């Protein structure tokens, strides 16, 4: 359970409707968000309250919002100053039988309202506003190299546009890497490398997918942009899918990212409304190739492999600073 929910015993004010609303950071995610578990503890030490709504537990947690922007979570009254929409997925909500579409629709409407609420400053714009084609187009405009790409429902028809690259192709979803046909049954839709023969033999996709040329590279970069700070890691792996299929074989090393690359990524964060973002790039013999931006920016795995806590520390500074700017009455460490 989230540290602050235990520390502050959520629900004790449920019988007191006049209890003052506490300024907070509001996080919408899911129960297994380790990054927010750790951040909750660190923010508590600095006197910053964190209110959390998990998509896979929200049906059993009372939530109310009044017209002045105050919100109660599990009976605890809050006044959000900063909101972070992370892993809150509508498909994860365990709605009562026969009410799934209704429940998802109501929470979707709540999310739309929350993101547009001018009183709640956002860490990041919603991930669904940044599909992979939008990302590639933005990266190209920023002067970054991107793989040749075709959006298609029938991958074999992409061959004329992509040609016959020596390394083959990569097939990946246009939207999320994740699929949850039933709440709690998360499935991965990670990119996979395919050959020309695979594409010719394969049938149509159920929905629009991306087919890209496979780019030979020496290694990858994972670059975190956290406010004004930059944390970069070199990622060495034997194949593209090792990160998910054989994570223990992946080597992660702290490195310094080139200045021109950082400048381009900062520009993308500014244009896309991202305060915390993780960029994945390939390093070739003479270039950097943009793959995608992860707006959730999970970082603990990379820190663990690299023996570093630099991203966690940067995120704590960013969130504390953004909260302080939005709540002038805040005095660090006083609670």
C-alpha positions as CSV (number, residue, x, y, z in Angstrom):
1,X,0.0,0.0,0.0
2,X,1.1,3.5,-0.7
3,X,3.2,4.9,2.1
4,X,1.3,8.1,2.6
5,X,-2.0,6.3,2.7
6,X,-0.6,4.3,5.6
7,X,1.2,7.2,7.3
8,X,-1.8,9.6,7.3
9,X,-4.4,6.9,7.8
10,X,-6.7,7.9,4.9
11,X,-10.3,7.9,5.9
12,X,-10.0,9.4,9.4
13,X,-11.7,12.6,8.2
14,X,-14.6,10.8,6.6
15,X,-16.9,11.8,9.4
16,X,-15.8,15.4,9.3
17,X,-17.0,17.2,6.1
18,X,-15.5,20.5,7.3
19,X,-11.9,19.2,7.6
20,X,-9.6,21.5,5.7
21,X,-8.4,20.4,2.3
22,X,-4.6,19.7,2.2
23,X,-2.6,20.9,-0.8
24,X,-1.2,17.8,-2.6
25,X,0.3,16.2,-5.6
26,X,-2.4,14.1,-7.2
27,X,-1.2,10.9,-9.0
28,X,-3.5,8.8,-11.2
29,X,-1.8,5.4,-11.8
30,X,-2.2,1.8,-10.8
31,X,-1.3,-0.3,-7.8
32,X,2.0,-1.7,-9.2
33,X,3.6,1.7,-9.9
34,X,6.9,1.3,-8.0
35,X,8.2,4.7,-9.0
36,X,5.3,6.4,-7.2
37,X,5.6,4.1,-4.2
38,X,9.2,5.4,-3.8
39,X,8.2,9.1,-4.6
40,X,5.4,9.0,-2.0
41,X,7.9,8.1,0.7
42,X,10.4,10.8,-0.4
43,X,7.7,13.5,-0.7
44,X,6.4,12.7,2.8
45,X,9.9,13.3,4.2
46,X,9.7,16.8,2.6
47,X,6.3,17.6,3.9
48,X,4.5,17.2,0.5
49,X,1.3,15.3,0.6
50,X,0.5,12.8,-2.2
51,X,-3.0,11.7,-3.1
52,X,-3.2,8.6,-5.3
53,X,-6.0,7.1,-7.3
54,X,-5.2,3.7,-8.8
55,X,-7.2,2.6,-11.8
56,X,-7.2,-1.1,-10.7
57,X,-8.5,-0.1,-7.2
58,X,-10.6,3.0,-7.9
59,X,-14.0,1.2,-7.8
60,X,-13.6,0.6,-4.0
61,X,-12.1,4.0,-3.2
62,X,-14.6,6.8,-2.6
63,X,-13.6,9.9,-4.7
64,X,-15.5,13.2,-4.8
65,X,-14.8,16.5,-6.4
66,X,-16.5,19.8,-5.6
67,X,-16.7,22.8,-7.9
68,X,-13.8,24.7,-6.4
69,X,-11.4,21.9,-7.3
70,X,-11.1,20.2,-4.0
71,X,-11.1,16.4,-4.1
72,X,-11.6,13.8,-1.4
73,X,-9.8,10.4,-1.8
74,X,-10.8,7.7,0.6
75,X,-12.4,10.4,2.8
76,X,-9.3,12.5,2.9
77,X,-9.9,16.1,1.6
78,X,-7.2,17.5,-0.7
79,X,-6.6,20.6,-2.8
80,X,-4.4,19.3,-5.8
81,X,-1.7,21.7,-6.9
82,X,0.1,19.3,-9.3
83,X,-1.3,16.3,-11.2
84,X,0.5,13.4,-12.8
85,X,-1.4,11.0,-15.0
86,X,0.6,7.9,-15.3
87,X,-0.6,4.3,-15.5
88,X,-4.3,5.0,-15.0
89,X,-5.8,2.8,-17.8
90,X,-9.6,2.5,-18.3
91,X,-9.2,-1.2,-19.2
92,X,-7.7,-1.9,-15.7
93,X,-10.8,-0.8,-13.9
94,X,-12.6,-3.8,-12.3
95,X,-16.1,-2.7,-13.0
96,X,-19.1,-4.7,-11.8
97,X,-20.4,-7.3,-14.4
98,X,-22.3,-5.6,-17.2
99,X,-21.2,-2.1,-16.2
100,X,-17.7,-2.0,-17.8
101,X,-18.5,0.4,-20.6
102,X,-20.4,2.7,-18.3
103,X,-17.7,2.8,-15.6
104,X,-14.9,3.3,-18.2
105,X,-16.9,6.1,-19.8
106,X,-17.4,8.0,-16.6
107,X,-13.8,7.7,-15.6
108,X,-12.8,8.8,-19.1
109,X,-14.9,11.9,-18.7
110,X,-13.3,12.6,-15.3
111,X,-9.8,12.3,-16.8
112,X,-10.7,14.7,-19.5
113,X,-12.0,17.2,-17.0
114,X,-9.0,16.8,-14.7
115,X,-6.5,17.3,-17.5
116,X,-8.3,20.5,-18.6
117,X,-8.7,21.8,-15.0
118,X,-6.7,25.1,-15.0
119,X,-6.2,24.9,-11.3
120,X,-4.2,21.6,-11.5
121,X,-0.8,22.0,-13.0
122,X,0.2,18.9,-15.1
123,X,3.5,17.1,-14.9
124,X,2.9,15.7,-18.4
125,X,0.2,15.9,-21.1
126,X,-1.7,12.6,-21.5
127,X,0.2,9.8,-23.3
128,X,-2.7,9.2,-25.7
129,X,-2.1,12.7,-27.3
130,X,1.3,11.4,-28.4
131,X,0.9,8.4,-30.6
132,X,4.0,7.1,-32.3
133,X,3.4,8.9,-35.7
134,X,3.0,12.2,-33.8
135,X,6.3,11.5,-32.0
136,X,8.1,10.6,-35.2
137,X,6.8,13.7,-37.0
138,X,7.8,15.9,-34.1
139,X,11.3,14.4,-33.9
140,X,11.8,14.8,-37.7
141,X,10.8,18.5,-37.4
142,X,13.3,18.9,-34.6
143,X,16.1,17.8,-36.9
144,X,16.4,14.2,-35.5
145,X,16.8,11.1,-37.7
146,X,13.9,8.7,-37.6
147,X,13.5,5.2,-39.1
148,X,11.5,5.0,-42.4
149,X,8.0,4.2,-41.3
150,X,4.7,3.0,-42.8
151,X,1.4,3.0,-41.0
152,X,-0.7,0.1,-42.3
153,X,-3.3,-2.6,-41.5
154,X,-1.6,-4.9,-44.0
155,X,2.2,-5.0,-43.4
156,X,3.1,-6.8,-46.6
157,X,1.9,-3.8,-48.6
158,X,4.6,-1.6,-46.9
159,X,7.4,-3.3,-48.8
160,X,7.2,-1.0,-51.8
161,X,7.6,2.1,-49.5
162,X,10.3,0.7,-47.3
163,X,12.3,-1.3,-49.9
164,X,14.4,-4.2,-48.7
165,X,16.7,-3.1,-45.9
166,X,19.4,-5.6,-45.1
167,X,18.4,-5.9,-41.4
168,X,14.7,-6.5,-42.2
169,X,11.9,-4.7,-40.4
170,X,10.3,-3.9,-37.1
171,X,6.6,-4.3,-36.5
172,X,5.1,-2.3,-33.6
173,X,1.8,-0.9,-32.4
174,X,0.8,2.7,-33.2
175,X,-0.6,3.2,-29.7
176,X,0.1,1.6,-26.3
177,X,2.5,-1.4,-25.9
178,X,-0.1,-2.8,-23.5
179,X,-3.4,-4.7,-23.8
180,X,-5.7,-5.6,-20.9
181,X,-8.6,-7.7,-22.2
182,X,-9.8,-8.1,-18.7
183,X,-8.7,-6.1,-15.6
184,X,-5.6,-7.6,-14.1
185,X,-4.7,-9.6,-17.3
186,X,-2.0,-7.2,-18.8
187,X,-0.5,-8.4,-22.1
188,X,2.5,-7.0,-23.9
189,X,2.5,-5.8,-27.5
190,X,6.2,-5.0,-27.8
191,X,8.0,-4.3,-31.1
192,X,9.3,-7.4,-32.9
193,X,11.8,-7.8,-35.6
194,X,10.5,-9.5,-38.8
195,X,12.0,-10.5,-42.1
196,X,10.7,-9.8,-45.6
197,X,9.5,-13.3,-45.8
198,X,7.6,-12.8,-42.6
199,X,5.8,-9.8,-44.0
200,X,5.0,-11.5,-47.3
201,X,3.6,-14.5,-45.5
202,X,1.7,-12.6,-42.8
203,X,-1.9,-11.6,-43.0
204,X,-3.5,-8.2,-42.1
205,X,-3.3,-6.6,-38.7
206,X,-6.5,-6.2,-36.7
207,X,-5.8,-2.4,-36.4
208,X,-3.3,0.1,-37.7
209,X,0.3,-0.8,-37.0
210,X,3.7,0.6,-37.8
211,X,6.3,-1.1,-40.0
212,X,9.8,0.4,-39.8
213,X,13.1,-0.4,-41.4
214,X,15.4,-2.1,-38.9
215,X,18.3,0.2,-38.1
216,X,21.6,-1.5,-37.2
217,X,23.1,0.2,-34.2
218,X,26.0,-0.1,-31.7
219,X,23.9,0.5,-28.7
220,X,20.9,2.5,-27.4
221,X,20.5,5.6,-25.3
222,X,17.8,6.1,-22.7
223,X,17.7,9.9,-21.9
224,X,15.5,11.2,-19.1
225,X,14.5,14.9,-19.3
226,X,13.3,15.9,-15.9
227,X,12.5,19.6,-15.8
228,X,15.9,21.3,-16.4
229,X,17.9,18.2,-15.6
230,X,19.1,15.5,-17.9
231,X,20.1,11.9,-17.0
232,X,21.4,9.6,-19.6
233,X,22.1,5.9,-19.8
234,X,23.8,3.7,-22.4
235,X,21.9,0.5,-23.0
236,X,23.7,-2.5,-24.4
237,X,21.7,-5.6,-25.4
238,X,22.0,-8.4,-27.9
239,X,18.6,-8.0,-29.5
240,X,15.8,-5.4,-29.5
241,X,13.5,-7.5,-27.3
242,X,16.0,-8.4,-24.6
243,X,14.7,-5.6,-22.4
244,X,11.5,-7.6,-21.9
245,X,12.6,-11.2,-22.7
246,X,16.0,-11.3,-21.0
247,X,16.4,-8.2,-18.9
248,X,19.3,-9.6,-16.8
249,X,21.5,-9.7,-20.0
250,X,21.0,-6.0,-20.6
251,X,23.9,-3.7,-19.5
252,X,23.0,-0.1,-18.4
253,X,25.7,2.5,-17.9
254,X,25.5,6.2,-17.0
255,X,26.8,8.4,-19.8
256,X,26.7,12.1,-20.8
257,X,24.4,12.8,-23.7
258,X,25.6,15.1,-26.6
259,X,24.6,18.7,-26.2
260,X,22.9,19.0,-29.6
261,X,20.8,15.9,-28.9
262,X,19.8,17.2,-25.5
263,X,18.8,20.6,-27.0
264,X,16.5,18.8,-29.5
265,X,14.9,16.7,-26.8
266,X,14.3,19.7,-24.6
267,X,12.5,21.3,-27.5
268,X,10.3,18.3,-27.9
269,X,9.4,18.3,-24.2
270,X,8.5,22.0,-24.4
271,X,6.3,21.5,-27.5
272,X,4.7,18.3,-26.1
273,X,4.1,19.6,-22.6
274,X,6.3,17.1,-20.8
275,X,7.9,17.8,-17.5
276,X,9.3,14.2,-17.1
277,X,10.0,12.1,-20.1
278,X,12.2,9.2,-21.2
279,X,13.6,9.1,-24.8
280,X,14.9,6.0,-26.6
281,X,17.4,6.5,-29.3
282,X,19.7,4.2,-31.4
283,X,23.4,5.1,-31.7
284,X,24.7,4.2,-35.1
285,X,28.2,4.7,-36.6
286,X,27.5,8.4,-37.4
287,X,24.1,9.4,-36.1
288,X,21.4,9.1,-33.4
289,X,18.1,7.7,-34.5
290,X,14.9,8.6,-32.5
291,X,12.7,5.7,-31.6
292,X,10.1,7.1,-29.2
293,X,9.4,9.0,-26.0
294,X,8.0,7.3,-23.0
295,X,5.8,9.8,-21.1
296,X,5.4,7.6,-18.1
297,X,9.2,7.5,-17.9
298,X,9.7,4.5,-15.5
299,X,13.2,4.7,-14.3
300,X,13.8,2.4,-11.3
301,X,14.8,-0.6,-13.5
302,X,17.4,1.5,-15.3
303,X,18.8,2.9,-12.0
304,X,19.0,-0.6,-10.6
305,X,20.9,-1.9,-13.5
306,X,23.2,1.1,-13.5
307,X,23.7,1.3,-9.7
308,X,22.4,4.9,-9.7
309,X,19.6,7.0,-8.1
310,X,20.1,10.1,-10.3
311,X,16.7,10.0,-12.0
312,X,14.8,9.5,-8.7
313,X,16.7,12.4,-7.2
314,X,15.9,14.6,-10.2
315,X,12.2,13.7,-10.2
316,X,12.0,14.5,-6.4
317,X,13.5,17.9,-7.0
318,X,11.3,18.5,-10.0
319,X,8.0,17.5,-8.3
320,X,8.9,19.4,-5.0
321,X,9.8,22.5,-7.0
322,X,6.7,22.4,-9.1
323,X,4.5,21.8,-6.1
324,X,6.2,24.7,-4.3
325,X,5.7,27.0,-7.3
326,X,2.0,26.1,-7.3
327,X,1.6,26.4,-3.6
328,X,3.5,29.5,-2.3
329,X,2.4,28.7,1.3
330,X,4.5,25.5,1.2
331,X,7.6,25.3,3.4
332,X,9.7,22.3,2.8
333,X,9.8,19.7,5.5
334,X,6.9,21.2,7.6
335,X,4.1,18.9,6.3
